[in-house]
Amino acid sequence: MLLASVVGVAAQESKPASSFFENMSRSDYNRVYVGYNPMKINWQDNDTENFKHCPLSNSINIGYLHGSNILKSLPLYIEYGAMFQCSFGKYNSKTGGSTKIYSTNTANMYSVNVPVNLSLRLGFKSNKIGILPYAGLNLRYNITGKIKKFTGAVVSHGPSAVGGSRTRTYRLFDSSDNESAMGDKALNRFQVGINAGLGFTFSEFYVGVGYTGDIMKIANNADSDYVGSLGFVNISLGLSF
């Protein structure tokens, strides 16, 4: 009896330990999401002055992503999809004494992003809870954009004041000599960037935070000290299915 018990325990201990990934899902998934993106063009020089010319500081987005398992022994996925992004920002300034100059620059930009990421889909509690770290590339094409520049002046004459204003709109990606073009301060339409972040799933609900930083410059006019790369944080909420 004792010998049988020892043999039984030894047999149990000789069985290989279960893999950490054994019960994690390998099925493909889809995700739709919306997001908010604090953003900044990291200027090489003249940060304040260049931000005044192009005050992009926030964006919102809506996107779709598909995850495809690429290694059946691991919950390793390649993620790819498309995201439409609307970026905007404003810069206000006031100068002068008896003559006050008010200016407001308002920027808007519309872009399509194509993320291609490698993701590890870690599942817990029978895959009802998921942790998804990811890293990869982002391809962005800027479709269109404008900057509206308002300038107003108020001249004080004792108890009274007179003034005037002017508003002009410039095409953000037009480098021509046209009076409505940005000229040498035009931005580039296409950028390649890198993605990294972490997502969480709770049943079908998704929440994630990540960062996208451009490798290619969005502004690259060294002669005018107008060189910068765009980066943004992506805070997203979505549904997985």
C-alpha positions as CSV (number, residue, x, y, z in Angstrom):
1,M,0.0,0.0,0.0
2,L,2.8,2.4,0.9
3,L,4.7,1.5,-2.2
4,A,1.6,2.2,-4.4
5,S,1.1,5.6,-2.8
6,V,4.7,6.6,-3.4
7,V,4.5,5.4,-7.0
8,G,1.3,7.4,-7.5
9,V,2.8,10.6,-6.0
10,A,5.9,10.2,-8.2
11,A,3.8,9.8,-11.3
12,Q,1.8,12.9,-10.6
13,E,5.0,14.9,-10.0
14,S,6.6,13.6,-13.2
15,K,3.7,15.1,-15.3
16,P,4.8,18.3,-17.1
17,A,3.6,21.6,-15.7
18,S,0.8,23.3,-17.7
19,S,2.0,26.1,-20.0
20,F,1.2,29.6,-18.8
21,F,-0.4,30.3,-22.2
22,E,-2.3,27.0,-22.5
23,N,-5.8,28.2,-21.8
24,M,-5.5,31.6,-23.4
25,S,-7.6,32.3,-26.5
26,R,-6.0,32.0,-30.0
27,S,-9.1,33.2,-31.9
28,D,-8.9,36.3,-34.0
29,Y,-10.7,39.4,-32.9
30,N,-12.1,42.7,-34.1
31,R,-12.3,46.1,-32.3
32,V,-14.1,49.3,-32.9
33,Y,-13.1,52.3,-30.8
34,V,-13.1,56.0,-30.2
35,G,-10.3,58.0,-28.7
36,Y,-9.0,61.3,-27.5
37,N,-5.4,62.4,-28.3
38,P,-3.4,65.1,-26.5
39,M,-0.8,66.0,-29.1
40,K,2.3,68.1,-29.7
41,I,4.6,68.9,-32.5
42,N,8.1,68.7,-31.0
43,W,9.8,71.6,-32.7
44,Q,13.6,71.5,-33.1
45,D,13.8,75.3,-32.6
46,N,11.6,78.3,-31.7
47,D,9.0,76.2,-30.0
48,T,6.7,79.0,-28.9
49,E,6.8,80.9,-32.2
50,N,6.3,77.7,-34.3
51,F,3.4,76.6,-32.1
52,K,1.8,80.0,-32.7
53,H,2.0,79.3,-36.5
54,C,0.6,75.8,-36.1
55,P,-1.1,75.3,-32.8
56,L,-2.2,71.6,-33.1
57,S,-2.7,70.3,-29.5
58,N,-5.6,67.9,-29.4
59,S,-7.5,65.4,-31.6
60,I,-10.3,62.9,-31.5
61,N,-10.5,59.7,-33.5
62,I,-12.6,56.7,-34.5
63,G,-11.1,53.5,-35.7
64,Y,-11.3,49.8,-36.5
65,L,-8.7,47.1,-35.7
66,H,-8.4,43.4,-36.6
67,G,-6.2,41.0,-34.6
68,S,-4.9,37.9,-36.4
69,N,-3.1,35.1,-34.5
70,I,0.3,34.3,-36.1
71,L,1.6,31.6,-33.7
72,K,-0.7,28.9,-32.5
73,S,1.5,28.0,-29.6
74,L,1.2,31.5,-28.2
75,P,-1.5,34.2,-28.1
76,L,0.6,36.4,-30.3
77,Y,-1.2,38.6,-32.8
78,I,-0.6,41.0,-35.6
79,E,-3.0,43.9,-35.4
80,Y,-3.9,46.1,-38.4
81,G,-6.7,48.6,-39.2
82,A,-7.5,52.2,-39.9
83,M,-8.2,55.2,-37.8
84,F,-9.8,58.6,-38.9
85,Q,-8.4,61.5,-36.8
86,C,-9.5,65.0,-36.5
87,S,-6.9,67.3,-35.0
88,F,-7.3,70.9,-33.8
89,G,-5.8,73.6,-31.7
90,K,-5.8,77.4,-31.0
91,Y,-3.3,80.0,-30.0
92,N,-4.3,83.4,-28.5
93,S,-2.1,86.4,-27.9
94,K,-2.4,90.1,-26.9
95,T,0.2,92.8,-27.2
96,G,0.5,96.5,-27.0
97,G,-0.2,99.5,-24.8
98,S,-2.6,102.2,-26.0
99,T,-2.8,100.2,-29.2
100,K,-3.7,96.6,-28.4
101,I,-3.2,93.8,-31.0
102,Y,-5.2,90.7,-30.6
103,S,-4.4,87.6,-32.6
104,T,-5.9,84.1,-32.7
105,N,-4.6,81.2,-34.8
106,T,-6.9,78.2,-35.2
107,A,-5.7,75.0,-36.8
108,N,-7.6,72.0,-38.1
109,M,-6.2,68.8,-39.7
110,Y,-7.9,65.6,-40.9
111,S,-5.8,62.4,-41.2
112,V,-6.1,58.7,-41.8
113,N,-3.8,56.4,-39.7
114,V,-3.0,52.8,-40.5
115,P,-1.5,51.0,-37.4
116,V,0.3,47.7,-37.8
117,N,1.2,46.3,-34.4
118,L,2.5,43.1,-32.8
119,S,0.4,42.3,-29.7
120,L,0.4,39.7,-26.9
121,R,-3.1,38.8,-25.8
122,L,-2.9,37.6,-22.2
123,G,-6.2,36.2,-20.9
124,F,-7.3,35.6,-17.3
125,K,-10.5,34.4,-15.6
126,S,-11.4,32.2,-18.5
127,N,-10.3,35.0,-20.9
128,K,-13.0,37.4,-19.5
129,I,-10.1,39.7,-18.6
130,G,-7.4,40.5,-21.1
131,I,-4.1,42.4,-21.0
132,L,-2.7,43.4,-24.4
133,P,0.7,45.0,-24.6
134,Y,1.5,46.1,-28.2
135,A,4.2,47.8,-30.3
136,G,4.5,48.5,-34.0
137,L,4.3,51.1,-36.8
138,N,1.9,53.8,-37.7
139,L,1.4,55.1,-41.2
140,R,-0.4,58.5,-41.4
141,Y,-1.7,60.4,-44.4
142,N,-2.9,63.9,-43.7
143,I,-5.9,64.5,-46.0
144,T,-6.5,68.2,-45.6
145,G,-6.0,71.0,-43.1
146,K,-6.4,74.8,-42.6
147,I,-5.1,77.5,-40.3
148,K,-7.4,80.5,-39.7
149,K,-5.5,83.6,-38.5
150,F,-7.5,86.4,-36.9
151,T,-5.8,89.8,-36.1
152,G,-7.6,92.7,-34.4
153,A,-6.4,96.1,-33.2
154,V,-8.0,98.4,-30.7
155,V,-6.6,102.0,-30.5
156,S,-7.5,104.0,-27.4
157,H,-8.4,107.7,-27.7
158,G,-9.1,108.9,-24.2
159,P,-12.5,107.5,-23.2
160,S,-13.2,106.1,-26.6
161,A,-11.6,103.4,-28.7
162,V,-11.6,102.5,-32.4
163,G,-10.3,99.3,-34.0
164,G,-10.5,96.9,-36.9
165,S,-9.8,93.2,-37.7
166,R,-8.8,90.9,-40.4
167,T,-9.2,87.1,-40.9
168,R,-7.2,85.0,-43.3
169,T,-7.3,81.3,-44.0
170,Y,-4.3,79.3,-45.2
171,R,-4.1,75.7,-46.6
172,L,-2.0,73.7,-44.2
173,F,-0.3,71.5,-46.9
174,D,0.0,74.0,-49.7
175,S,3.6,75.1,-50.3
176,S,2.9,77.2,-53.3
177,D,3.2,81.0,-53.6
178,N,-0.5,81.5,-53.5
179,E,-1.7,84.0,-50.9
180,S,-3.8,81.3,-49.2
181,A,-0.9,78.8,-49.0
182,M,1.4,78.2,-46.1
183,G,4.4,78.5,-48.4
184,D,7.7,77.5,-46.7
185,K,5.7,76.6,-43.5
186,A,3.6,74.0,-45.2
187,L,3.4,70.6,-43.5
188,N,4.1,67.2,-45.0
189,R,1.2,65.0,-45.8
190,F,2.8,61.6,-45.1
191,Q,4.5,60.3,-41.9
192,V,5.8,57.0,-40.6
193,G,5.7,56.6,-36.8
194,I,6.0,54.1,-34.0
195,N,3.3,52.8,-31.7
196,A,3.5,51.4,-28.2
197,G,0.9,50.9,-25.5
198,L,-1.2,48.7,-23.3
199,G,-4.9,47.7,-23.6
200,F,-7.3,46.0,-21.2
201,T,-10.4,44.0,-22.1
202,F,-13.3,43.3,-19.7
203,S,-15.5,40.8,-21.6
204,E,-16.2,42.7,-24.8
205,F,-15.3,46.2,-23.4
206,Y,-11.8,47.7,-24.2
207,V,-9.8,50.5,-22.7
208,G,-6.3,51.4,-23.8
209,V,-3.6,54.0,-23.6
210,G,-0.6,54.3,-26.0
211,Y,1.7,56.7,-27.7
212,T,2.5,57.4,-31.3
213,G,5.6,59.3,-32.2
214,D,6.6,60.2,-35.8
215,I,9.9,59.0,-37.3
216,M,9.4,61.2,-40.3
217,K,9.1,65.0,-39.8
218,I,5.7,66.7,-40.3
219,A,7.6,70.0,-40.8
220,N,11.0,69.9,-42.3
221,N,12.1,73.4,-43.4
222,A,15.5,73.8,-41.8
223,D,16.2,77.1,-43.6
224,S,13.3,78.7,-41.7
225,D,14.0,76.8,-38.4
226,Y,10.6,75.1,-39.0
227,V,11.4,71.5,-38.2
228,G,9.2,69.3,-36.0
229,S,7.8,65.8,-35.4
230,L,4.3,65.0,-34.3
231,G,3.6,62.9,-31.3
232,F,0.3,62.0,-29.5
233,V,-1.1,60.0,-26.6
234,N,-4.0,57.8,-27.6
235,I,-6.6,57.2,-24.9
236,S,-9.3,54.9,-26.3
237,L,-12.5,53.1,-25.4
238,G,-14.0,50.4,-27.6
239,L,-15.8,47.1,-28.1
240,S,-14.1,43.8,-29.1
241,F,-15.9,41.0,-30.9
